[in-house]
Amino acid sequence: MLTVAQLALVGLHWQIVPAYCGLLLAGWLLWRQRSDQKGKAMAFTADLLGIATLLALWVLPIFGLPAPTGSYTVGTTGPLNWTDASRSLAGEAGAGGRRRELVVQVWYPAPTEWRWGKPARYARFREVSVAHSYESVVRTNSVLDAPLAEGGAPFPVLIFGHRWGGSREQDTFLAEELASRGYVVVALDHSLNAARTLLNDGSVAKSDRANLLSNFEATTAEAIEALWARELAIWVADDEFVLDKLQQENGGWFSGRLDMSRVGAFGHSFGGAASMRLLGLDPRVKCAVNLDGWTFNGMDARTTEPVLFVYEGSGQVRLPETGVEGELDRADNAAVDGSLARYGGLRAYVAGTQHLDFTDQTLKSPVRRLTFTGPIAGRRVREITRGLVVGFFDRNLKFEGRVPEYPEVTMERHLLPPPPDPPKLRTGNRE
């Protein structure tokens, strides 16, 4: 009965398989009534299989996402496949062959009282690796295909970018919070960079670029920046295509409830750089958040638009970097420093965090060596990240509130420099 209930309520995942094997072995022993030494050894093996399941479920649990705190129920479209016919699958404009396919997911405000429908799954089975296949049975707080709320519409739109080699669902804890606060959040898998992309025909496009940034010392800073710029151009084109598609769909299912005059961008790591680049190039995008990402030429087109940089660590002590990575780090710091000094903006350092703390990784295991997260408590860093991002977008897209302060956060508020004094007019008699 427990086995049937587990399969019905949760679903099959690899961590529970040893327990099933132990159950079958125990059932066989009861049926054969084996009590000799071999039977005892088999019974001990069944016990070990049960313990193995408990250990696996502790190391890699079927995690639950934190409940959103906003007033709206969260709805989601689930994955959508959109095709940009003007580019190849690799993102090259006008090239022949297969067209550019993107998997897009939308989280949005649903009516507060809406309780019908089933919670959406975190990911589809074929979108994740074998080791992470259990994520396909994780349930989110989002109601699949719930209606879009009418009260409070039209809603500001936010476009999210995943990290290099990441996935659209990697910051679901943040997307759901923003949707519950009255934002429409759109995330996409950037094909051939995202870890796995399930295409229209059922095939899976795996990342052919994820390892290109894995060994900085095997190449030069110039080569990495050139690769960065090429991929950044592809991602910005993806984002602009998605924004165009949203404008077209706004008269359909969205029923005019998208406010395309209030668009923000945010992303983690490379997705943060793409958000900054999009901010300077697309006039629809009014502000952007970079969650612990380098920028490089992502800052070239930005002027006085509001920005927020959220970085790992306290920001008080910078450890010296050496080699190519150090060269890149110094160049990026100089670019951000220059942009903030010239055009203003916010920069926050969160003590106790590491690079992946700003994603769902804090939920996926209590073993930090597996999640590559910092010593700060996962619940606390999720609270801080939600507060900073929601506060920033509320201030700059809804024109209310302010970015909150936390003891763990060192916040730099760079104000716009005052305009130069107008030239003084000469006084006196004129001929």
C-alpha positions as CSV (number, residue, x, y, z in Angstrom):
1,M,0.0,0.0,0.0
2,L,2.9,2.4,0.8
3,T,4.5,1.6,-2.5
4,V,1.4,2.3,-4.5
5,A,0.8,5.5,-2.5
6,Q,4.3,6.7,-3.1
7,L,4.1,6.0,-6.9
8,A,0.7,7.7,-7.1
9,L,1.6,10.8,-5.1
10,V,5.3,11.4,-5.9
11,G,6.2,9.2,-8.9
12,L,9.1,6.9,-9.7
13,H,12.6,8.2,-9.2
14,W,15.9,6.5,-8.8
15,Q,16.5,7.2,-5.1
16,I,13.5,5.0,-4.2
17,V,14.5,2.0,-6.4
18,P,16.7,0.3,-3.7
19,A,13.8,0.4,-1.3
20,Y,11.6,-1.3,-4.0
21,C,14.3,-4.0,-4.5
22,G,14.5,-4.5,-0.7
23,L,10.7,-4.8,-0.5
24,L,10.6,-7.4,-3.2
25,L,13.4,-9.3,-1.5
26,A,11.6,-9.2,1.8
27,G,8.4,-10.4,0.2
28,W,10.2,-13.3,-1.4
29,L,11.7,-14.3,2.0
30,L,8.3,-14.2,3.7
31,W,6.8,-16.3,1.0
32,R,9.6,-18.9,1.1
33,Q,9.9,-18.6,4.9
34,R,13.7,-18.8,4.7
35,S,15.4,-18.6,8.1
36,D,18.7,-20.3,7.4
37,Q,22.0,-18.4,7.1
38,K,21.4,-17.5,3.4
39,G,17.9,-16.2,4.3
40,K,19.4,-14.0,7.1
41,A,22.0,-12.6,4.7
42,M,19.2,-11.8,2.2
43,A,17.2,-10.1,5.0
44,F,20.2,-8.0,6.0
45,T,20.6,-7.1,2.3
46,A,17.0,-5.9,2.2
47,D,17.7,-3.7,5.3
48,L,20.7,-2.2,3.6
49,L,18.7,-1.4,0.5
50,G,16.2,0.5,2.7
51,I,19.0,2.4,4.4
52,A,20.5,3.2,0.9
53,T,17.2,4.8,-0.1
54,L,17.1,6.9,3.1
55,L,20.7,8.0,2.5
56,A,20.0,8.9,-1.1
57,L,16.9,10.9,-0.2
58,W,18.9,12.8,2.4
59,V,21.7,13.6,0.0
60,L,19.5,14.4,-3.0
61,P,16.0,15.0,-1.6
62,I,12.7,15.4,-3.5
63,F,12.9,19.0,-2.5
64,G,10.0,21.5,-2.1
65,L,10.2,25.0,-3.4
66,P,9.6,27.8,-0.8
67,A,6.0,29.2,-0.9
68,P,5.6,32.5,-2.7
69,T,4.8,35.4,-0.3
70,G,2.8,37.7,-2.7
71,S,-1.0,38.1,-2.9
72,Y,-1.5,36.3,-6.2
73,T,-1.7,32.6,-6.9
74,V,1.1,31.7,-9.3
75,G,0.2,30.2,-12.7
76,T,2.5,28.8,-15.4
77,T,2.1,27.9,-19.0
78,G,4.5,25.0,-18.8
79,P,7.1,24.7,-21.5
80,L,6.3,26.3,-24.9
81,N,8.3,25.8,-28.1
82,W,8.8,28.9,-30.2
83,T,10.7,29.0,-33.4
84,D,12.6,32.0,-34.9
85,A,12.5,31.3,-38.6
86,S,15.1,34.0,-39.4
87,R,18.0,32.2,-37.7
88,S,19.6,28.7,-37.7
89,L,19.4,26.5,-34.7
90,A,22.9,27.7,-33.8
91,G,21.7,31.3,-33.8
92,E,23.2,32.4,-37.1
93,A,21.1,34.9,-39.0
94,G,20.0,33.8,-42.4
95,A,21.9,30.5,-42.4
96,G,20.3,27.4,-43.9
97,G,19.2,24.2,-42.1
98,R,17.1,23.8,-39.0
99,R,15.6,27.0,-37.5
100,R,16.3,28.4,-34.1
101,E,14.0,26.7,-31.6
102,L,13.6,28.0,-28.0
103,V,11.8,26.5,-25.1
104,V,10.0,29.2,-23.2
105,Q,8.1,29.1,-19.9
106,V,5.9,31.8,-18.4
107,W,5.1,32.3,-14.7
108,Y,2.3,34.8,-14.1
109,P,-0.2,36.2,-11.5
110,A,-3.4,34.0,-11.4
111,P,-6.5,35.0,-9.4
112,T,-5.8,35.0,-5.7
113,E,-8.7,32.6,-5.0
114,W,-7.9,30.2,-7.8
115,R,-7.4,26.7,-6.4
116,W,-8.2,24.5,-9.4
117,G,-5.7,22.6,-11.5
118,K,-2.6,20.6,-10.6
119,P,0.8,22.0,-9.6
120,A,3.3,22.0,-12.5
121,R,6.4,19.8,-12.4
122,Y,9.8,21.4,-11.9
123,A,11.2,19.9,-15.2
124,R,10.4,17.3,-17.8
125,F,12.1,13.9,-17.6
126,R,14.0,14.3,-20.9
127,E,15.2,17.8,-20.0
128,V,17.4,16.6,-17.1
129,S,20.3,14.2,-16.8
130,V,20.0,10.7,-15.3
131,A,21.5,11.9,-12.0
132,H,19.0,14.7,-11.8
133,S,16.0,12.8,-13.3
134,Y,14.3,12.9,-9.9
135,E,13.7,16.6,-10.5
136,S,10.9,15.6,-13.0
137,V,8.8,14.4,-10.1
138,V,9.3,17.6,-8.0
139,R,6.1,19.7,-7.8
140,T,6.3,23.5,-7.8
141,N,3.9,26.1,-6.3
142,S,2.7,27.0,-9.8
143,V,-0.7,26.0,-11.1
144,L,-0.5,24.6,-14.6
145,D,-2.5,26.6,-17.1
146,A,-4.3,28.7,-14.5
147,P,-6.1,31.8,-15.9
148,L,-4.3,35.1,-15.9
149,A,-5.5,37.5,-13.2
150,E,-7.5,40.5,-14.2
151,G,-7.1,42.6,-11.1
152,G,-3.9,44.6,-11.2
153,A,-3.4,44.2,-15.0
154,P,-1.6,45.1,-17.1
155,F,1.4,43.5,-15.5
156,P,5.1,44.4,-15.9
157,V,7.1,41.8,-17.8
158,L,10.4,40.4,-16.7
159,I,12.7,38.2,-18.9
160,F,15.1,35.8,-17.3
161,G,18.4,34.4,-18.5
162,H,20.0,31.2,-17.1
163,R,23.7,30.7,-16.4
164,W,26.1,29.4,-19.0
165,G,25.1,25.7,-19.5
166,G,22.1,26.2,-17.2
167,S,18.3,25.9,-17.7
168,R,15.2,28.1,-17.6
169,E,13.9,26.6,-14.4
170,Q,17.1,27.1,-12.4
171,D,15.7,30.1,-10.5
172,T,12.1,28.9,-10.0
173,F,12.1,30.0,-6.4
174,L,12.6,33.6,-7.6
175,A,10.3,33.4,-10.7
176,E,7.4,32.2,-8.5
177,E,7.9,35.0,-6.0
178,L,7.9,37.6,-8.7
179,A,4.8,36.2,-10.3
180,S,3.0,36.2,-6.9
181,R,3.9,39.9,-6.6
182,G,2.3,40.9,-9.9
183,Y,4.9,40.3,-12.6
184,V,4.8,38.1,-15.7
185,V,8.2,36.3,-15.7
186,V,9.4,34.7,-19.0
187,A,12.4,32.3,-19.0
188,L,13.9,30.5,-21.9
189,D,16.4,27.8,-22.7
190,H,19.0,29.2,-25.0
191,S,19.4,26.3,-27.4
192,L,22.9,24.7,-27.6
193,N,24.0,26.5,-24.5
194,A,21.3,25.3,-22.1
195,A,22.2,21.9,-20.6
196,R,19.4,20.1,-22.5
197,T,16.6,21.5,-24.8
198,L,13.7,19.4,-25.8
199,L,12.9,20.4,-29.3
200,N,9.6,20.4,-31.3
201,D,10.2,17.0,-32.9
202,G,11.0,15.3,-29.5
203,S,14.8,15.3,-30.0
204,V,17.1,16.7,-27.3
205,A,19.7,19.4,-28.1
206,K,22.5,19.1,-25.6
207,S,24.9,21.9,-24.8
208,D,27.8,22.0,-27.2
209,R,29.2,25.1,-25.5
210,A,29.0,24.4,-21.8
211,N,32.6,23.3,-21.6
212,L,34.1,26.2,-23.6
213,L,34.5,28.2,-20.4
214,S,35.6,25.4,-18.1
215,N,39.4,25.9,-18.4
216,F,40.4,29.5,-18.5
217,E,44.1,28.8,-18.4
218,A,44.0,26.8,-21.6
219,T,43.3,29.9,-23.6
220,T,43.7,33.6,-23.5
221,A,41.6,36.4,-22.0
222,E,41.1,37.9,-25.5
223,A,39.8,34.5,-26.9
224,I,37.3,34.2,-24.0
225,E,36.0,37.7,-24.4
226,A,35.5,37.1,-28.2
227,L,33.6,33.9,-27.4
228,W,31.6,35.8,-24.8
229,A,30.7,38.5,-27.3
230,R,29.5,36.0,-29.9
231,E,27.3,34.1,-27.5
232,L,26.0,37.3,-26.0
233,A,24.8,38.5,-29.4
234,I,22.9,35.2,-29.9
235,W,21.2,35.5,-26.4
236,V,20.2,39.1,-27.0
237,A,18.7,38.1,-30.3
238,D,16.8,35.3,-28.5
239,D,15.5,37.7,-25.9
240,E,14.4,40.3,-28.5
241,F,12.6,37.5,-30.4
242,V,10.7,36.5,-27.3
243,L,9.7,40.1,-26.5
244,D,8.4,40.5,-30.0
245,K,6.5,37.2,-29.7
246,L,5.0,38.4,-26.4
247,Q,3.8,41.6,-28.0
248,Q,2.1,39.6,-30.8
249,E,0.5,37.2,-28.2
250,N,-0.7,40.1,-26.0
251,G,-3.8,40.4,-28.1
252,G,-4.5,36.6,-27.8
253,W,-4.2,34.5,-24.6
254,F,-2.8,37.3,-22.6
255,S,-5.8,39.5,-23.5
256,G,-3.8,42.8,-23.3
257,R,-2.7,42.1,-19.7
258,L,1.0,42.5,-20.5
259,D,2.5,46.0,-20.0
260,M,5.2,46.0,-22.7
261,S,6.1,49.6,-21.7
262,R,7.3,48.2,-18.3
263,V,9.8,45.5,-19.1
264,G,12.8,44.4,-16.9
265,A,15.5,41.9,-17.4
266,F,17.4,39.7,-14.9
267,G,19.7,36.7,-15.0
268,H,22.3,34.7,-13.3
269,S,25.9,34.6,-14.3
270,F,26.0,34.8,-18.1
271,G,22.3,35.4,-18.1
272,G,23.0,38.5,-16.0
273,A,25.4,39.8,-18.6
274,A,22.8,39.2,-21.3
275,S,20.3,41.2,-19.2
276,M,22.7,44.1,-19.1
277,R,23.3,44.0,-22.8
278,L,19.6,43.8,-23.6
279,L,19.0,46.8,-21.3
280,G,21.2,49.0,-23.4
281,L,20.0,47.8,-26.8
282,D,16.3,47.3,-26.5
283,P,14.3,50.4,-25.6
284,R,11.5,48.3,-24.2
285,V,13.7,47.1,-21.3
286,K,13.8,49.8,-18.6
287,C,16.0,48.2,-15.9
288,A,18.1,45.1,-15.2
289,V,19.5,42.8,-12.5
290,N,22.8,40.9,-12.8
291,L,23.1,38.0,-10.3
292,D,26.8,37.4,-9.9
293,G,27.8,37.5,-13.5
294,W,30.7,39.0,-15.5
295,T,29.6,41.7,-18.0
296,F,32.4,42.6,-20.4
297,N,30.9,44.3,-23.4
298,G,27.4,43.8,-21.9
299,M,27.8,47.3,-20.4
300,D,28.8,49.0,-23.6
301,A,25.4,50.3,-24.6
302,R,24.1,51.0,-21.1
303,T,23.6,54.6,-19.9
304,T,21.4,55.9,-17.1
305,E,18.9,53.0,-16.9
306,P,18.6,51.6,-13.4
307,V,20.8,48.5,-12.7
308,L,21.4,46.2,-9.7
309,F,24.5,44.0,-9.4
310,V,24.3,41.2,-6.8
311,Y,27.7,39.6,-6.0
312,E,28.9,36.7,-3.8
313,G,31.0,37.5,-0.7
314,S,31.2,40.5,1.5
315,G,32.9,42.8,-1.0
316,Q,35.2,44.0,1.8
317,V,38.3,41.9,0.9
318,R,39.1,41.0,-2.7
319,L,41.3,38.0,-3.0
320,P,44.0,38.5,-5.6
321,E,43.3,36.4,-8.8
322,T,46.1,35.2,-11.0
323,G,46.3,34.1,-14.6
324,V,43.6,34.4,-17.2
325,E,40.8,34.4,-14.7
326,G,42.4,37.2,-12.7
327,E,42.8,39.2,-15.9
328,L,39.2,38.8,-16.8
329,D,38.0,39.6,-13.3
330,R,40.0,42.8,-13.1
331,A,38.7,43.9,-16.6
332,D,35.1,43.2,-15.6
333,N,35.5,45.0,-12.3
334,A,36.9,48.0,-14.1
335,A,33.9,48.0,-16.6
336,V,31.3,47.8,-13.8
337,D,33.1,50.4,-11.7
338,G,33.3,52.8,-14.7
339,S,29.6,52.4,-15.6
340,L,28.4,52.9,-12.0
341,A,30.6,56.0,-11.6
342,R,29.3,57.5,-14.8
343,Y,25.7,56.5,-14.9
344,G,24.8,55.4,-11.3
345,G,23.3,52.2,-10.1
346,L,23.3,49.7,-7.2
347,R,25.8,47.0,-6.3
348,A,25.3,44.5,-3.4
349,Y,27.6,42.0,-1.9
350,V,26.0,39.2,0.1
351,A,28.2,37.8,2.8
352,G,28.5,34.0,3.0
353,T,27.4,33.3,-0.5
354,Q,29.0,31.6,-3.5
355,H,28.1,31.7,-7.2
356,L,25.3,29.2,-7.2
357,D,23.6,30.5,-4.0
358,F,21.5,32.8,-6.2
359,T,19.7,29.7,-7.9
360,D,17.7,26.8,-6.7
361,Q,20.9,24.9,-5.8
362,T,20.4,25.7,-2.2
363,L,17.3,23.5,-2.2
364,K,18.9,20.4,-3.9
365,S,21.1,19.0,-1.2
366,P,22.3,19.7,2.4
367,V,25.8,18.7,1.2
368,R,27.5,21.9,0.1
369,R,30.1,20.0,-1.9
370,L,27.4,18.9,-4.2
371,T,25.6,22.2,-4.5
372,F,28.7,24.5,-4.6
373,T,27.0,27.0,-2.3
374,G,28.4,29.1,0.6
375,P,28.0,28.8,4.3
376,I,25.0,31.1,4.5
377,A,21.8,29.3,5.3
378,G,19.8,28.4,2.1
379,R,16.6,29.8,3.5
380,R,18.3,33.1,4.4
381,V,20.0,33.6,1.0
382,R,16.7,32.9,-0.8
383,E,15.0,35.5,1.4
384,I,17.7,38.1,0.6
385,T,17.7,37.4,-3.1
386,R,13.9,37.6,-3.3
387,G,13.9,40.8,-1.3
388,L,16.6,42.5,-3.4
389,V,15.2,41.6,-6.8
390,V,11.5,42.3,-5.9
391,G,12.5,45.6,-4.2
392,F,14.5,46.7,-7.2
393,F,11.8,45.9,-9.8
394,D,9.0,47.4,-7.5
395,R,11.0,50.6,-7.3
396,N,11.8,50.9,-11.0
397,L,8.8,49.3,-12.8
398,K,6.0,50.0,-10.3
399,F,7.5,53.2,-8.8
400,E,6.9,52.1,-5.2
401,G,8.9,51.0,-2.3
402,R,12.7,50.7,-2.2
403,V,15.4,48.0,-2.2
404,P,15.6,46.6,1.3
405,E,18.7,46.4,3.5
406,Y,20.0,43.3,5.3
407,P,22.8,42.8,7.8
408,E,24.5,40.3,5.5
409,V,24.4,42.8,2.5
410,T,26.9,45.5,1.8
411,M,25.1,47.9,-0.5
412,E,26.7,50.5,-2.7
413,R,24.3,53.2,-3.9
414,H,25.9,55.1,-6.8
415,L,24.0,58.2,-7.5
416,L,24.0,59.9,-10.9
417,P,26.6,62.7,-11.0
418,P,25.1,66.2,-11.2
419,P,24.8,67.8,-14.6
420,P,27.6,70.2,-15.5
421,D,26.9,73.9,-14.6
422,P,25.5,75.8,-17.6
423,P,27.9,78.3,-19.1
424,K,27.8,81.7,-17.5
425,L,26.4,84.5,-19.6
426,R,28.5,87.6,-20.0
427,T,27.1,90.7,-18.5
428,G,27.7,94.4,-19.4
429,N,27.0,96.7,-22.3
430,R,26.6,95.3,-25.8
431,E,27.5,97.1,-28.9
